[in-house]
Amino acid sequence: MTLAVVSVAVALVSFILYALDRRSKEKPIVWPDALKLTLFSGMITSGVMFATTSEIPVLTETVQAVSESLPSTQDMFVGTPTF
């Protein structure tokens, strides 16, 4: 629920800022540009929120699996390179 609310809020704020910018330049709003800006800002926000929230069980399982295999992976890179 918060993901949708935050995405819509950011999209709305980005549209308002775009409209204020166009108004300060005394130019009309270009609706396709406004639509693209609004949609992409909402999509980027939802992607960042999805990736950074800890409520996702698949993400916590993935992080746990990666952190368990990290020491064995680090052993491959110990020492000085010989070329």
VENCOR-V522554 format. One record per residue. N is the residue number from 1. RES is the residue in one letter. SS is DSSP state (alpha for helix, beta for strand, coil for the rest). OMEGA is omega in degrees with one decimal (NA if undefined). Layout:
N:RES:SS:OMEGA  N:RES:SS:OMEGA
This chain:
1:M:coil:-179.2  2:T:alpha:178.0  3:L:alpha:179.9  4:A:alpha:-178.3  5:V:alpha:-179.6  6:V:alpha:179.4  7:S:alpha:178.9  8:V:alpha:179.4  9:A:alpha:178.6  10:V:alpha:177.6  11:A:alpha:178.9  12:L:alpha:178.6  13:V:alpha:179.2  14:S:alpha:176.7  15:F:alpha:179.6  16:I:alpha:178.2  17:L:alpha:177.0  18:Y:alpha:179.9  19:A:alpha:177.8  20:L:alpha:177.0  21:D:alpha:179.2  22:R:alpha:179.6  23:R:alpha:179.6  24:S:alpha:176.7  25:K:coil:-178.9  26:E:coil:176.8  27:K:coil:179.0  28:P:coil:176.9  29:I:coil:174.9  30:V:coil:-170.7  31:W:alpha:176.4  32:P:alpha:177.4  33:D:alpha:179.0  34:A:alpha:179.0  35:L:alpha:178.9  36:K:alpha:-179.7  37:L:alpha:-179.0  38:T:alpha:-178.8  39:L:alpha:-177.4  40:F:alpha:177.7  41:S:alpha:176.3  42:G:alpha:-179.9  43:M:alpha:178.8  44:I:alpha:178.6  45:T:alpha:179.8  46:S:alpha:177.1  47:G:alpha:178.7  48:V:alpha:178.6  49:M:alpha:179.8  50:F:alpha:-177.2  51:A:alpha:-174.0  52:T:alpha:178.7  53:T:coil:-178.4  54:S:coil:-178.6  55:E:coil:-175.1  56:I:coil:-176.8  57:P:alpha:-179.6  58:V:alpha:-179.4  59:L:alpha:179.8  60:T:alpha:176.6  61:E:alpha:-180.0  62:T:alpha:178.5  63:V:alpha:179.1  64:Q:alpha:179.7  65:A:alpha:179.7  66:V:alpha:-179.2  67:S:alpha:177.1  68:E:alpha:-178.2  69:S:alpha:-176.8  70:L:alpha:-179.8  71:P:alpha:179.6  72:S:alpha:177.3  73:T:alpha:-179.8  74:Q:alpha:179.9  75:D:alpha:179.5  76:M:alpha:-172.6  77:F:alpha:178.9  78:V:coil:177.8  79:G:coil:179.4  80:T:coil:-179.3  81:P:coil:175.6  82:T:coil:-178.8  83:F:coil:NA
